[in-house]
Amino acid sequence: MGQVTFNIWRGSSDTKGVFQEYTTEITEGMVVLDAVHQIQATDAQDLAVRWNCKAGKCGSCSAEINGRPKLMCMTRMSDLKTDSPVTIEPMKAFPLIKDLVTDVSWNYRVKKTVKKFKPRKPDHADGTWHIDQRDADRVQEFRKCIECFLCQDVCHVLREHHMHGQFSGPRHMVYNAALEMHPLDIEDRREDLKVKDNIGLCNITKCCTTVCPENITITDNAIIPLKERVADKYYDPIKWLIRLFKSKH
């Protein structure tokens, strides 16, 4: 591929950041993370970048490449237009630490607040359950999440409106769905989804689904069914009348 120019964001939380230009040799098969490491080794030894597995399974190397949230280790240079500089910058939905590294710890704090798995009583005396295979298969998709937080980064509620204190974001809707839809779980998280997680703030643009590297159908399979569960509990007129009647007796 030859020489390719990159504009990489450089800066920290206490300094004004700028894009710096670097040029490096790109060969066949290289991904963006390879190029960043090459630049780090030759021209910018102090460049901060987070990575771990380089196989698209740890979610560490999330960044914005030409303005789109992606995993650097899964973005091939051959898929990018290189006739103009390739822009690499940190995720915008989270506080900057340094260069391409952001502080995503808020996501882990939110995850801790989700009610844990609560299984129903066993179906048999030997302590086992009977589960329909289709019900078990339904939640397997959600378990593929690698917590790269690209869905959080692209969500306009977090990215543009910075409502981290009011909205938990699509990643945690996926986590809630994995628990809520589990065939053995009997915990009720609908009040938390409505009040604490503010699921109503999601206007189902499907941008989170679009950027998911694991191809989880976040909007259709997780968020919309959770919205329906919340609506059934709080906005179904018949159920509202039943609750009103019970509260008076």
N, C-alpha and C positions, 0 to 999 in steps of 0.2 A: 504493500500500500504506500510505502514511502513516508515522507515527513508529514506529520499532522500537527496542527496548532491547537492548543487548549487554552481556554480562559478559566482559571481555577480561582475560586473565592478564597481569599486569605484574610484572616482577622480573628479576633477573639471577643469574648463578651465585654471586655473593658476597653476595646479599641475600635476605631472605625474601619470596617473591612473594605477591601477593594478586590477587583479581579486582577490577577496577574497572568501574563501570557507566557506560555512555555511551548516549546516545539520538541517533539521527540519522534523517533523512528518507529513506525508501526509495521508489524509483519503479520502474515496470514494467521488467523486463529486467535488473535489477541482480543481480550475484552477490555472494557474501560478501566477496570481495576488494575490490569497489567500495565496499562499506560501510566496510570497514577503512580504505581510502584516504581516504574522506570524513571519518571520525572522526580520522584522522591529520592531515588538513589543517585541521580546525576546532577540535578539542578536545585532541589529544594528539600534538603535533608530534614528540615524542621516542619515539613508539611504534615499536619495531623489528619489522619484518616482511620476510621474504624473498620476492621474486617476480621474475619476468623476462618470460616471453612472454605471460602472461595468455591463453593459448590451450590450456592443458592438455597441452603438449608438452615442457615443460622440467622439470617436477616440483619446482620451487622452492618453491611456496606451500603445501606440505603442512602441515596442522595438524589439530587435533581439534575438530570442530564438533558441539556437543551430545554430546560424548563419543565421537564416531565419527571415525576417521581419514579425511580427505577432502582434495581439492585445493580451496582457497578460490576459485580462478578458475573452477571447474567446478560449484560448488554454488550453484544459483539460490536467491535469497531466497524466491521463490514456492513452492519445494519445502519450505520450513521452516515449522514452527509458530511464529508470532510473537506469540501471545497471552501468552507468557511470555518472559523474556530469552533471547536466543540466546547460548550459551556458546562462546567461542573460546579455545583454549589450545594450547600447543606440544605436539609429539609427546613421548610419555612414555618412549620406548625409548632416547632419546639425551640427552646432557648439555645442559642449558640454557645458552645464551649470554646472551640478553636477550629478554624479552617472548615473542614468538611464534617466535623464531629458536633453533634447536638446532644442536649440532655433530654433523654427520653424516659427518665425515671418516673415521671408523672404517670405514665401508662401502667407501671407496675403497682403504684400506690392505688390506682383506681381498681385494678384487678383484684386486689386484696379485699375490696369492699363488697364484691359480688358474693351473694349467699352460696355456700358450698353445696356440693352434691349431697342429697339426702335420699337414700334408697328406701323403697317401700319394703314391707315385710316379705320375707321369702315365700314363694308359692308352695314350696314342698317342705316336708319335715326335715329333710337333709340339708336345709339351708340354701337351696338353689331356686332359681327363678325360671319361668318360661317366658321367652322373648320371641316375638315374631321377627324374623330376619330382616324384613323390610323396615321395621322400626329401628333396628340396630344399624342398618345401612344408612339411614337418614342423617345421623349425626357424624358419620365418619368424615364427611366433607369438611366440617368445621375443625376437626382435629388436625388438618393439614396446615393450619396457620403457623407460620414461623416467626410471628411477632416482629416483622420488619417495620411495621407501622407506616408503610406507604399509604395504606388506606386512611390512616389518621391524618397524614400529611396533606392528602388531596382533598379531604373533607372541608368544605368551605366554612362550616360552623367553627371549626378549630383553626383552619389556616387563615381565613380572612377576618372572622369575627372574634377570634381568640376567646371563645366561651368554654375554656377548659374546666372552669368551676361549675358549669351548668350542664354540660353535655359530655358523655363518656366516649362517644365516637364509635365508628363502625367495628373496630377490632373488638371492643367489649360487647357489642351486640352479637358478634360471632361467638364469643365466649359464653354469653348468656344463653344463646340458642343451643349450644352444645349441651348445656345443662338442662334447660327447660324442655327440650325435645327428647332427652334421653328417656327410653322406655321404663327405666326403673326409678327415675327421680320424681319425688312428690313435693319438693319445695315450691313455694309460690313466690316468684320474683316480680310479679306484674306491678305491684305498687312501687318498687324500686325503679323499674323500667320507666314508669310514668313520672315519678317525682324526682328521684335522685339522678337517674341517667338521662331524663328528658328526651325519651325516644321521639316525642312529637316534634322536636326541632329538625329531625331528618326529613328532607323533602324529596327523598328517593331519586336523586339525580343519576345514581348508578356510577358515579365517578370512582367510588371505592372499588367496585367490582372490576372496573376497567384496568386499574393499576395492580391488582393482586397478582403476584408472581406464581401463586399456587392455583390460580384460576378458581378460587372459591366464589360461588355466586352469592356474594354477600347480601346484596339488596333483595333479590327475589326469594332466596332460600332462608335467610336469617332475619333481616330487618322487617320485611313486610309481614311474615308470620308472627313476629313478636308484636308488631303494631296491632295486628288483628286480635291477638290475645288480650292486649291492654284494652282495646276498644270493646271487646266482648264483656270485660269485667266492669268497665266504668261508663260505657256509653250505650250499651244495649238497653233499650227502654223497659223491656220485660224484666230483665235481671235487676234493673234499678228499682222497679216497683216491688219486686220480691224482697230486696234488701230493705226498702223503706218499710214494708209490712213487718218484716222480722224485727226491725229496730223498735217498733211500737208494741211489741209483745214480749 
